[in-house]
């Protein structure tokens, strides 16, 4: 059953390019309580109280799609310094472009198994994501932006890590330190005999 849950997306909002008029379209996404709980589980968070995205969609280069906007979330995280839970707000911009993949019958200058010469390899950071079947799951897109925006080492405001002194470290490292707590003290301990 856990595998079925892992395969299900936390937030899904299918969106087709055909829904976008020439002047563009405003899209608001608000997660339900169940979707917020799924986002929390997916990101190993104690809670996601609310999640929303305000987006603007417009056509890009004729058969592509461009999305801009921001996500806002209220969530609970675990502080890495104190291990206490704390609530915080997250605001993250969203920018993404989508284009249909090139057709399979597009002319190729070389055979598939031959890689391009090293001099021709370029990395394009602005390459659009694939627009499969003329649609994209905007819920999955904003969920990904949310996950990438999370601080991997969240700290509760005002929390500071206090490094133990060398004496504390030596005492904690001793295997007899835990036993010394159990040893009775005082006149009834039998030490006077």
URLINGI-V132679 format. One record per backbone hydrogen bond with DSSP energy under -0.5 kcal/mol. NH is the residue of the N-H (numbers start at 1). CO is the residue of the C=O. E is the energy in kcal/mol with one decimal. If there is no record, write none. Layout:
nh=NH co=CO e=E
nh=NH co=CO e=E
//
This chain:
nh=5 co=1 e=-1.9
nh=6 co=2 e=-2.4
nh=7 co=3 e=-1.5
nh=8 co=4 e=-1.1
nh=8 co=5 e=-0.6
nh=15 co=136 e=-2.2
nh=17 co=134 e=-3.1
nh=19 co=16 e=-1.8
nh=20 co=17 e=-1.9
nh=21 co=19 e=-0.7
nh=24 co=21 e=-1.9
nh=25 co=57 e=-2.5
nh=27 co=55 e=-2.9
nh=29 co=53 e=-2.8
nh=31 co=51 e=-2.6
nh=36 co=32 e=-2.6
nh=37 co=33 e=-2.2
nh=38 co=34 e=-2.0
nh=39 co=35 e=-2.5
nh=40 co=36 e=-2.2
nh=41 co=37 e=-2.3
nh=42 co=38 e=-2.7
nh=43 co=39 e=-1.7
nh=44 co=41 e=-1.2
nh=45 co=40 e=-2.8
nh=46 co=76 e=-0.6
nh=47 co=76 e=-1.1
nh=49 co=74 e=-1.9
nh=50 co=74 e=-1.7
nh=52 co=72 e=-2.5
nh=53 co=29 e=-2.6
nh=54 co=70 e=-2.4
nh=55 co=27 e=-3.3
nh=55 co=53 e=-0.6
nh=56 co=68 e=-3.0
nh=57 co=25 e=-3.2
nh=58 co=66 e=-2.1
nh=60 co=64 e=-2.1
nh=63 co=61 e=-2.0
nh=64 co=60 e=-1.6
nh=65 co=98 e=-2.7
nh=66 co=58 e=-3.0
nh=67 co=96 e=-3.1
nh=68 co=56 e=-2.0
nh=69 co=94 e=-1.8
nh=70 co=54 e=-1.9
nh=71 co=92 e=-2.9
nh=72 co=52 e=-2.9
nh=73 co=90 e=-2.4
nh=74 co=50 e=-2.1
nh=75 co=88 e=-2.6
nh=76 co=47 e=-3.0
nh=77 co=86 e=-2.8
nh=79 co=77 e=-0.5
nh=79 co=84 e=-3.3
nh=80 co=154 e=-2.9
nh=83 co=79 e=-1.6
nh=86 co=77 e=-2.4
nh=88 co=75 e=-2.7
nh=90 co=73 e=-2.8
nh=92 co=71 e=-2.3
nh=94 co=69 e=-3.0
nh=96 co=67 e=-2.4
nh=98 co=65 e=-2.9
nh=99 co=129 e=-2.4
nh=106 co=103 e=-1.6
nh=114 co=111 e=-1.3
nh=115 co=113 e=-0.7
nh=120 co=117 e=-1.9
nh=121 co=117 e=-0.6
nh=121 co=118 e=-1.0
nh=124 co=122 e=-0.6
nh=125 co=123 e=-0.7
nh=127 co=124 e=-1.6
nh=129 co=97 e=-3.0
nh=131 co=99 e=-2.0
nh=132 co=130 e=-0.8
nh=132 co=135 e=-0.6
nh=134 co=131 e=-0.8
nh=135 co=132 e=-1.5
nh=136 co=15 e=-2.7
nh=138 co=13 e=-2.1
nh=138 co=136 e=-1.0
nh=141 co=137 e=-1.7
nh=142 co=138 e=-2.5
nh=143 co=139 e=-2.0
nh=144 co=140 e=-2.0
nh=145 co=141 e=-2.0
nh=146 co=142 e=-2.2
nh=147 co=143 e=-2.4
nh=148 co=144 e=-2.4
nh=149 co=145 e=-1.4
nh=150 co=146 e=-0.9
nh=150 co=147 e=-0.7
nh=154 co=151 e=-0.6
nh=159 co=156 e=-2.5
nh=163 co=161 e=-0.7
nh=169 co=165 e=-2.2
nh=170 co=166 e=-2.4
nh=171 co=167 e=-2.2
nh=172 co=168 e=-2.5
nh=173 co=169 e=-1.9
nh=174 co=170 e=-1.0
nh=177 co=174 e=-1.1
nh=180 co=176 e=-2.0
nh=181 co=177 e=-0.7
nh=182 co=178 e=-0.6
nh=182 co=179 e=-0.7
nh=183 co=179 e=-1.1
nh=189 co=186 e=-1.4
nh=190 co=187 e=-0.9
nh=191 co=186 e=-0.5
nh=193 co=190 e=-0.7
//
